[in-house]
Amino acid sequence: GRRITSALVLRALAVIALFGVAHFLATLALAVTEGPVGGHRYSLIALMFEAMSALATDGLSTGITPTLTVPGKLVLCGAMFLGRVGPLTAVYALQRRQQATVRYRFPEAAVRIG
């Protein structure tokens, strides 16, 4: 038998959690941008489906995407980009990198000035 390391389980849970947070934020942004505007009123289920479809980059739609506002379409574009790049990759790219400890020095030299 084989076993899965706890580090791998934690990484999988992190991906699931980040994907869930991204889905919640994308749905919330769609709900804010697609309020009762222009006579269109979308159900929360339809907005959740569009957000999940964008994050999963599977190309499915309930058919409301062409009637979304420009900010709503931008939310979907961001969700598609995040879904394509991957949540962990996006977090790694955005976090600050720590300076590595320098284990070497450049030699000093006397430089003539003037």
C-alpha positions as CSV (number, residue, x, y, z in Angstrom):
1,G,0.0,0.0,0.0
2,R,0.8,3.6,-0.4
3,R,0.0,6.6,1.7
4,I,-0.4,10.3,0.9
5,T,1.8,12.6,2.9
6,S,0.2,15.2,5.1
7,A,1.9,18.0,3.1
8,L,0.1,16.9,0.0
9,V,-3.2,16.7,1.8
10,L,-2.7,20.3,3.1
11,R,-1.8,21.5,-0.4
12,A,-5.0,20.0,-1.8
13,L,-7.0,21.5,1.0
14,A,-5.4,24.9,0.2
15,V,-6.4,24.6,-3.4
16,I,-9.9,23.7,-2.5
17,A,-10.2,26.6,0.0
18,L,-8.7,29.1,-2.4
19,F,-11.0,28.0,-5.2
20,G,-14.0,28.3,-2.8
21,V,-13.0,31.8,-1.8
22,A,-12.4,32.8,-5.4
23,H,-15.9,31.4,-6.3
24,F,-17.5,33.3,-3.5
25,L,-15.8,36.6,-4.4
26,A,-16.6,36.2,-8.1
27,T,-20.2,35.5,-7.3
28,L,-20.4,38.4,-4.9
29,A,-18.8,40.7,-7.5
30,L,-21.3,39.5,-10.1
31,A,-24.2,40.1,-7.7
32,V,-23.0,43.6,-7.1
33,T,-22.3,44.5,-10.7
34,E,-25.4,42.8,-12.0
35,G,-28.0,44.3,-9.7
36,P,-31.4,45.2,-11.2
37,V,-29.8,47.1,-14.2
38,G,-31.5,47.6,-17.5
39,G,-34.5,45.4,-16.7
40,H,-32.3,42.3,-16.3
41,R,-32.6,40.5,-13.0
42,Y,-30.4,37.4,-12.7
43,S,-30.9,34.7,-10.2
44,L,-28.2,33.9,-7.7
45,I,-27.9,30.4,-9.0
46,A,-27.3,31.7,-12.6
47,L,-24.6,34.1,-11.3
48,M,-23.0,31.3,-9.2
49,F,-23.0,29.0,-12.3
50,E,-21.4,31.7,-14.5
51,A,-18.7,32.3,-11.8
52,M,-18.0,28.6,-11.4
53,S,-17.9,28.1,-15.2
54,A,-15.4,30.9,-15.5
55,L,-13.2,29.6,-12.8
56,A,-13.3,26.1,-14.2
57,T,-12.7,27.5,-17.7
58,D,-15.1,24.9,-19.2
59,G,-17.0,27.2,-21.5
60,L,-20.5,26.4,-20.2
61,S,-23.0,29.2,-19.7
62,T,-26.6,29.8,-18.8
63,G,-26.8,32.2,-21.7
64,I,-26.7,35.4,-19.6
65,T,-23.1,36.3,-20.4
66,P,-23.9,38.5,-23.5
67,T,-26.3,40.5,-21.5
68,L,-24.0,41.2,-18.5
69,T,-22.7,44.7,-17.9
70,V,-19.1,45.5,-18.8
71,P,-17.9,45.3,-15.1
72,G,-19.6,41.9,-14.9
73,K,-17.8,40.7,-18.0
74,L,-14.5,41.9,-16.5
75,V,-15.3,39.9,-13.4
76,L,-15.7,36.8,-15.5
77,C,-12.5,37.6,-17.4
78,G,-10.6,37.8,-14.1
79,A,-12.2,34.6,-12.9
80,M,-11.2,32.8,-16.2
81,F,-7.6,34.1,-15.8
82,L,-7.4,32.9,-12.2
83,G,-8.9,29.6,-13.1
84,R,-6.4,29.1,-15.9
85,V,-3.4,30.1,-13.9
86,G,-4.5,28.3,-10.8
87,P,-5.2,29.6,-7.3
88,L,-1.9,28.4,-5.8
89,T,0.2,29.8,-8.7
90,A,-1.5,33.1,-8.4
91,V,-0.9,33.3,-4.6
92,Y,2.8,32.3,-5.1
93,A,3.2,35.0,-7.8
94,L,1.6,37.7,-5.6
95,Q,3.4,37.0,-2.3
96,R,6.5,38.8,-1.4
97,R,9.7,37.0,-2.0
98,Q,12.3,36.9,0.8
99,Q,15.8,38.0,0.1
100,A,18.1,35.0,0.1
101,T,21.1,35.3,2.4
102,V,24.1,36.4,0.4
103,R,27.0,34.1,0.9
104,Y,29.5,35.9,-1.2
105,R,30.9,39.4,-1.5
106,F,32.3,41.4,-4.4
107,P,35.9,42.3,-4.1
108,E,36.8,45.9,-3.1
109,A,38.7,48.0,-5.5
110,A,40.2,51.5,-5.4
111,V,38.7,53.5,-8.2
112,R,40.1,56.8,-9.4
113,I,37.6,59.6,-9.4
114,G,38.2,62.9,-11.2
